[in-house]
Amino acid sequence: MKFRQKYLSVCIAALLCGAVPAFAAPAAQLLGNAADFAVLSAAPGGLGAVTCTDTNITGVVGSSGPQASVTQTNCTISGGVVAPVSAGVLTAFNGAYDALADQQCDNVLTGTLAGITLTPGVYCFSAAATLTGTLTLKGGANDTWLFKIGTSGTGALTGTNFSVVMSPGASACNVTWWVAEAATMTTSNFQGTILAGAAITATGVAPTSPFEGRALAKAGVTLTNVAFLGCTGGSIGGTAKAKCNQGVGNGFEGCDPGNSNQGNPFRSNDELGGVPGNPGRKGGNK
């Protein structure tokens, strides 16, 4: 499978990429209960803040800060506001962010992506990405795309007059944008879930420039004159899985159960460092 490791330089507008589709972990599983939010400011220390002006949000808005940290000016939120969100929501978001940070790239991109068509895969920018024009994502209902911005450790996502167009049957909820730093969208018809290491800012002319997906950030989220349609499902591309406590019974939890205690009562089956417990189903494949 060496061809999956090839590098792709996107510098020619007519380039058609043929990446091999990657296995997808459903977003609702990888994100845990953070997937319930269309907009989430998960700033540490209770410093979350969401500012919504002249905007219509379909979905739930959450903040790590108090209720007053969500500021609404001529802003309609159909799913309500949760502030502060639970510690579990913050843990779930940070776990998903870290899992995607470790996700292996299929191809490395450069350029604005204007006029480019991309098939499903995991695409990376080693540093910042400044995007304009129209990006077309070609695939079916179960296909996924994961874009990672700043894989070298730093890099922001900036889109100006940038449009993401999905082929018939493909879903914006199956598109994920992992960003090392901030994400800024201006008059952009953006599609996908953003997980940003810093603030997310979206400014557009609603409803001609809708944002369909999720805006989940480690800092503040500011939406101005945006029609925002939140996802309620979808899949995240690649093979990333969040670590979790498998708990008793080895039931399906949608995350990486790691190693069980293999019959050793002093070895924890909790990857997050919990107390060793009953590994559930014993005896392996016997």
C-alpha positions as CSV (number, residue, x, y, z in Angstrom):
1,M,0.0,0.0,0.0
2,K,3.0,2.3,-0.6
3,F,0.9,4.4,-3.0
4,R,-1.2,5.6,-0.1
5,Q,1.8,7.4,1.2
6,K,2.5,9.5,-1.9
7,Y,2.6,13.2,-1.7
8,L,0.3,15.4,-3.7
9,S,1.0,19.0,-4.6
10,V,-2.2,20.7,-5.6
11,C,-0.9,23.5,-7.8
12,I,-2.8,22.8,-11.1
13,A,-6.5,23.9,-11.2
14,A,-7.5,20.9,-13.3
15,L,-5.9,18.3,-11.0
16,L,-8.2,15.3,-10.1
17,C,-7.1,13.4,-7.0
18,G,-7.8,9.7,-6.7
19,A,-7.0,8.9,-3.1
20,V,-8.1,5.6,-1.7
21,P,-11.2,6.0,0.6
22,A,-10.2,5.8,4.3
23,F,-12.0,4.0,7.0
24,A,-14.4,6.3,8.8
25,A,-15.2,6.5,12.5
26,P,-18.7,7.9,12.9
27,A,-18.4,11.5,14.2
28,A,-21.0,10.9,16.9
29,Q,-18.7,8.2,18.3
30,L,-15.4,9.9,18.0
31,L,-16.8,13.2,19.4
32,G,-18.9,11.6,22.0
33,N,-21.4,14.0,23.5
34,A,-19.5,16.9,22.0
35,A,-21.2,15.8,18.7
36,D,-24.5,17.1,20.1
37,F,-23.3,20.7,19.5
38,A,-23.4,22.7,16.3
39,V,-21.3,25.4,17.9
40,L,-19.0,24.8,20.9
41,S,-16.4,27.0,22.6
42,A,-14.4,24.6,24.6
43,A,-11.9,27.1,26.0
44,P,-10.1,25.8,29.1
45,G,-10.6,27.3,32.6
46,G,-14.3,28.2,31.9
47,L,-13.3,30.9,29.4
48,G,-15.5,29.8,26.6
49,A,-17.4,32.5,24.7
50,V,-19.7,32.4,21.7
51,T,-20.8,35.7,20.0
52,C,-23.7,35.4,17.6
53,T,-24.8,38.4,15.5
54,D,-27.4,38.6,12.7
55,T,-27.2,34.9,12.5
56,N,-29.5,31.9,12.4
57,I,-28.1,28.7,14.0
58,T,-29.9,25.3,13.5
59,G,-28.6,23.2,16.4
60,V,-27.3,23.5,20.0
61,V,-24.7,26.1,21.1
62,G,-22.4,25.3,24.0
63,S,-19.7,27.1,25.9
64,S,-17.3,26.2,28.7
65,G,-18.1,29.6,30.2
66,P,-21.3,30.7,32.1
67,Q,-24.6,31.4,30.4
68,A,-23.6,35.1,29.9
69,S,-20.6,33.9,27.8
70,V,-23.1,33.3,24.9
71,T,-23.9,36.7,23.4
72,Q,-26.9,36.9,21.1
73,T,-27.7,40.0,19.0
74,N,-30.4,39.4,16.5
75,C,-29.4,35.8,16.7
76,T,-31.8,32.8,16.6
77,I,-30.6,29.4,18.0
78,S,-33.1,26.6,17.4
79,G,-31.5,24.0,19.6
80,G,-30.9,26.2,22.7
81,V,-27.8,27.1,24.7
82,V,-25.9,25.0,27.2
83,A,-23.5,27.0,29.3
84,P,-21.4,25.9,31.0
85,V,-21.2,22.5,29.3
86,S,-20.2,19.5,31.3
87,A,-16.6,18.4,31.9
88,G,-17.5,15.3,29.9
89,V,-18.2,17.4,26.8
90,L,-14.9,19.1,27.1
91,T,-13.1,15.8,27.6
92,A,-14.8,14.3,24.6
93,F,-13.9,17.3,22.3
94,N,-10.3,17.4,23.4
95,G,-10.0,13.6,23.0
96,A,-11.3,13.8,19.4
97,Y,-9.0,16.7,18.6
98,D,-6.0,14.8,19.9
99,A,-7.0,11.6,18.0
100,L,-7.3,13.5,14.7
101,A,-3.9,15.2,15.3
102,D,-2.4,11.7,15.2
103,Q,-4.2,10.7,12.1
104,Q,-1.9,9.7,9.2
105,C,-2.1,11.7,6.0
106,D,-2.8,10.2,2.6
107,N,-1.8,13.3,0.6
108,V,-0.1,16.7,1.3
109,L,-1.7,19.7,-0.3
110,T,-0.6,23.2,-1.3
111,G,-2.3,26.1,-3.0
112,T,-5.8,27.6,-2.6
113,L,-7.7,24.5,-3.8
114,A,-9.6,26.7,-6.3
115,G,-10.9,24.6,-9.1
116,I,-9.8,21.3,-7.5
117,T,-11.8,18.1,-7.2
118,L,-10.9,15.7,-4.4
119,T,-12.1,12.2,-3.8
120,P,-12.4,10.7,-0.3
121,G,-9.2,10.6,1.8
122,V,-7.1,12.3,4.4
123,Y,-5.5,15.5,3.1
124,C,-3.0,17.6,4.9
125,F,-1.4,21.1,4.8
126,S,1.9,21.1,6.7
127,A,1.4,24.8,7.6
128,A,-1.3,27.4,7.1
129,A,-4.0,27.1,4.4
130,T,-5.4,30.2,2.6
131,L,-8.3,29.0,0.5
132,T,-10.3,30.7,-2.2
133,G,-12.5,29.7,-5.2
134,T,-14.4,26.4,-5.4
135,L,-13.3,23.0,-4.0
136,T,-15.4,20.1,-5.2
137,L,-15.7,16.9,-3.1
138,K,-16.6,13.9,-5.3
139,G,-18.0,10.9,-3.5
140,G,-21.0,9.0,-2.2
141,A,-23.2,9.1,0.9
142,N,-20.8,7.1,3.1
143,D,-17.5,8.7,1.8
144,T,-15.4,10.8,4.1
145,W,-12.9,13.6,3.8
146,L,-10.5,14.7,6.5
147,F,-8.5,17.9,6.1
148,K,-5.7,18.6,8.5
149,I,-4.2,22.2,8.6
150,G,-0.9,22.8,10.3
151,T,0.4,19.3,10.7
152,S,3.9,20.7,11.3
153,G,2.6,22.1,14.6
154,T,1.3,25.6,13.5
155,G,-1.0,26.8,10.9
156,A,-4.4,28.5,10.6
157,L,-7.3,28.0,8.1
158,T,-8.4,31.1,6.2
159,G,-11.2,31.0,3.6
160,T,-12.2,34.1,1.6
161,N,-14.9,33.7,-1.0
162,F,-14.3,30.0,-0.6
163,S,-16.9,27.4,-1.5
164,V,-17.0,23.7,-0.9
165,V,-19.3,21.9,-3.3
166,M,-20.4,18.3,-2.6
167,S,-21.3,15.9,-5.4
168,P,-24.9,14.6,-5.4
169,G,-25.4,12.2,-2.5
170,A,-22.3,13.2,-0.6
171,S,-22.8,14.8,2.9
172,A,-21.2,17.9,4.4
173,C,-21.4,16.0,7.7
174,N,-18.8,13.6,6.4
175,V,-16.2,16.4,6.0
176,T,-13.9,17.3,8.8
177,W,-11.4,20.1,9.1
178,W,-8.8,19.7,11.9
179,V,-6.9,23.0,12.4
180,A,-3.8,23.5,14.6
181,E,-4.6,27.1,15.2
182,A,-7.5,29.5,14.3
183,A,-10.1,29.1,11.5
184,T,-11.6,32.2,9.7
185,M,-14.2,32.0,7.0
186,T,-15.4,35.2,5.2
187,T,-18.3,35.1,2.7
188,S,-17.6,31.4,2.2
189,N,-20.0,28.6,1.4
190,F,-18.3,26.3,3.9
191,Q,-19.1,22.6,4.4
192,G,-17.8,20.4,7.2
193,T,-17.0,20.1,10.9
194,I,-14.2,22.3,12.1
195,L,-12.1,21.3,15.2
196,A,-9.9,24.3,15.8
197,G,-7.0,24.7,18.2
198,A,-7.8,28.4,18.5
199,A,-10.8,30.7,17.7
200,I,-13.3,30.2,14.9
201,T,-14.7,33.2,13.1
202,A,-17.3,33.1,10.3
203,T,-18.6,36.2,8.5
204,G,-20.9,35.9,5.6
205,V,-24.1,37.1,3.9
206,A,-26.9,34.8,5.0
207,P,-28.5,32.9,3.5
208,T,-26.3,33.0,0.3
209,S,-23.2,31.7,2.1
210,P,-24.4,29.0,4.5
211,F,-22.1,27.1,6.9
212,E,-23.1,23.5,7.1
213,G,-21.4,21.4,9.7
214,R,-20.0,22.1,13.2
215,A,-17.8,24.9,14.6
216,L,-15.9,23.4,17.6
217,A,-13.0,25.4,19.1
218,K,-10.5,25.5,21.9
219,A,-11.2,29.2,22.1
220,G,-14.1,31.6,21.2
221,V,-16.5,31.2,18.3
222,T,-17.8,34.3,16.6
223,L,-20.6,34.1,13.9
224,T,-21.7,37.3,12.1
225,N,-24.4,37.3,9.4
226,V,-24.3,33.6,8.9
227,A,-26.9,30.9,8.1
228,F,-25.5,28.0,10.2
229,L,-26.9,24.5,9.7
230,G,-25.5,22.1,12.3
231,C,-24.8,18.4,11.7
232,T,-26.5,15.7,13.8
233,G,-24.4,12.8,12.5
234,G,-21.8,12.1,9.9
235,S,-18.5,10.4,9.9
236,I,-14.9,11.5,10.4
237,G,-12.4,10.2,7.9
238,G,-9.3,8.1,8.7
239,T,-8.8,5.5,11.4
240,A,-8.7,7.8,14.5
241,K,-10.4,6.6,17.6
242,A,-10.8,8.4,20.9
243,K,-9.4,6.6,24.0
244,C,-12.0,5.7,26.6
245,N,-12.8,3.5,29.5
246,Q,-14.1,0.2,28.1
247,G,-15.7,-0.5,31.5
248,V,-17.5,-3.6,32.5
249,G,-19.0,-5.9,29.9
250,N,-16.8,-4.9,26.9
251,G,-19.9,-3.3,25.3
252,F,-19.7,-1.1,22.2
253,E,-18.6,2.4,23.1
254,G,-17.5,3.7,19.8
255,C,-13.9,4.3,20.9
256,D,-10.6,2.4,21.3
257,P,-10.9,0.0,24.2
258,G,-7.1,-0.6,24.2
259,N,-5.9,-3.7,25.9
260,S,-8.0,-5.5,28.5
261,N,-6.3,-6.5,31.7
262,Q,-5.8,-9.9,30.2
263,G,-6.7,-11.6,33.4
264,N,-4.3,-9.6,35.6
265,P,-6.4,-7.9,38.3
266,F,-3.7,-5.3,38.8
267,R,-3.5,-4.2,35.2
268,S,-6.1,-1.5,34.3
269,N,-8.2,-1.8,31.1
270,D,-8.8,1.9,31.4
271,E,-6.6,3.9,29.0
272,L,-7.2,7.0,30.9
273,G,-5.6,5.6,34.0
274,G,-8.6,4.4,36.0
275,V,-8.6,1.7,38.7
276,P,-8.2,-1.9,37.4
277,G,-11.6,-3.5,37.2
278,N,-13.6,-6.4,35.7
279,P,-12.5,-6.7,32.1
280,G,-16.0,-8.0,31.2
281,R,-15.9,-10.9,28.8
282,K,-13.1,-13.2,29.9
283,G,-11.2,-15.9,28.2
284,G,-10.4,-14.1,25.0
285,N,-11.5,-16.1,21.9
286,K,-11.9,-19.4,23.8
